[in-house]
Amino acid sequence: MQALEHEIKELIISSLSLEDISPDDIDTGAPLFVEGLGLDSIDALKLGLALQKRYGVALSADSQETRRHFASVRALADFVASQGKA
């Protein structure tokens, strides 16, 4: 699971062009939005598209379930793994 979490951190950095951040700077359990990385809704769309392209997972933009998946890197990794896409 750590390898998948690291991959997702790299995907976040590359898809959102976060040039001053390394995967080690991202806390696996920290919130991605507001606190933590401080991402916004545009970032969520970009990241969602990157996850769909990379792992073939289906995400619904307005779903409460999707919001839970985007809570942290760990939550995203759990979601991708649960879809059998890792």
CORUR-V641597 format. One record per residue. N is the residue number from 0. OMEGA is omega as a letter, one per 40 degrees, with the letter a starting at -180 (none if undefined). NEAR is the number of other C-alpha atoms within 10 Angstrom. D_LAST is the distance of its C-alpha to the last C-alpha in Angstrom with 1 decimal. Layout:
# CORUR-V641597
n->N omega->OMEGA near->NEAR d_last->D_LAST
n->N omega->OMEGA near->NEAR d_last->D_LAST
This chain:
# CORUR-V641597
n->0 omega->i near->11 d_last->9.0
n->1 omega->i near->10 d_last->11.4
n->2 omega->i near->10 d_last->9.6
n->3 omega->i near->17 d_last->6.9
n->4 omega->i near->20 d_last->10.1
n->5 omega->i near->18 d_last->11.9
n->6 omega->a near->16 d_last->9.7
n->7 omega->i near->23 d_last->10.3
n->8 omega->i near->24 d_last->13.9
n->9 omega->i near->18 d_last->14.4
n->10 omega->i near->17 d_last->13.2
n->11 omega->a near->24 d_last->15.7
n->12 omega->a near->18 d_last->18.3
n->13 omega->a near->13 d_last->18.2
n->14 omega->a near->16 d_last->17.9
n->15 omega->i near->16 d_last->20.7
n->16 omega->i near->10 d_last->22.7
n->17 omega->a near->11 d_last->23.1
n->18 omega->a near->8 d_last->25.1
n->19 omega->a near->7 d_last->26.6
n->20 omega->i near->14 d_last->23.5
n->21 omega->i near->11 d_last->21.3
n->22 omega->a near->16 d_last->18.0
n->23 omega->i near->10 d_last->20.3
n->24 omega->a near->10 d_last->22.3
n->25 omega->i near->20 d_last->19.8
n->26 omega->a near->15 d_last->20.0
n->27 omega->a near->21 d_last->16.7
n->28 omega->a near->12 d_last->18.7
n->29 omega->i near->15 d_last->21.1
n->30 omega->i near->19 d_last->21.5
n->31 omega->a near->21 d_last->20.3
n->32 omega->a near->16 d_last->23.2
n->33 omega->i near->9 d_last->27.0
n->34 omega->i near->9 d_last->26.9
n->35 omega->a near->14 d_last->24.4
n->36 omega->i near->15 d_last->23.3
n->37 omega->i near->10 d_last->25.6
n->38 omega->i near->15 d_last->23.6
n->39 omega->a near->11 d_last->25.3
n->40 omega->i near->10 d_last->24.7
n->41 omega->i near->10 d_last->24.6
n->42 omega->i near->16 d_last->21.9
n->43 omega->i near->18 d_last->19.9
n->44 omega->i near->12 d_last->20.4
n->45 omega->a near->14 d_last->19.4
n->46 omega->i near->21 d_last->16.2
n->47 omega->i near->21 d_last->15.4
n->48 omega->i near->17 d_last->16.1
n->49 omega->i near->19 d_last->14.0
n->50 omega->i near->20 d_last->10.8
n->51 omega->a near->14 d_last->11.9
n->52 omega->a near->11 d_last->12.6
n->53 omega->a near->13 d_last->9.5
n->54 omega->i near->15 d_last->6.8
n->55 omega->i near->15 d_last->9.6
n->56 omega->i near->17 d_last->9.9
n->57 omega->a near->14 d_last->13.6
n->58 omega->i near->15 d_last->15.5
n->59 omega->a near->10 d_last->19.2
n->60 omega->a near->13 d_last->21.3
n->61 omega->a near->8 d_last->23.8
n->62 omega->i near->10 d_last->21.9
n->63 omega->i near->9 d_last->22.5
n->64 omega->i near->11 d_last->19.1
n->65 omega->i near->16 d_last->17.5
n->66 omega->i near->15 d_last->19.8
n->67 omega->i near->12 d_last->18.5
n->68 omega->a near->18 d_last->14.9
n->69 omega->a near->19 d_last->16.3
n->70 omega->a near->15 d_last->18.4
n->71 omega->i near->22 d_last->16.7
n->72 omega->a near->24 d_last->13.8
n->73 omega->i near->23 d_last->13.2
n->74 omega->i near->19 d_last->13.4
n->75 omega->i near->21 d_last->10.9
n->76 omega->i near->25 d_last->8.3
n->77 omega->a near->17 d_last->9.6
n->78 omega->a near->18 d_last->9.5
n->79 omega->a near->22 d_last->6.0
n->80 omega->a near->14 d_last->5.3
n->81 omega->i near->10 d_last->8.5
n->82 omega->a near->13 d_last->7.9
n->83 omega->a near->11 d_last->5.8
n->84 omega->a near->12 d_last->3.8
n->85 omega->none near->17 d_last->0.0
